[in-house]
């Protein structure tokens, strides 16, 4: 199954590592440092033009994480993941 992140972007459920709230997680220095490193290395993808509310961490193969910034709330993404929705 797939998790729809918005704007025709989907991630395979089996590749999903986590769904994180940007407001809560970016308070941590480690999270900010991780996101900065991923951006420098070109592994952050923005889903849509709206202000991102969450980020999704997925396995990109070869133990390389991919980060998707999405305007959807973590609760909405978690609900979609739980019911395997394509909305």
Secondary structure, DSSP 8 states (H G I E B T S, - for coil): -EEEEETTEEEEGGGEEEEEEHHHHTTSHHHHHHHHHHHHTT-EEEESSS---EEEEEE-STT-EEEEEESS-HHHHHHHHHHT---
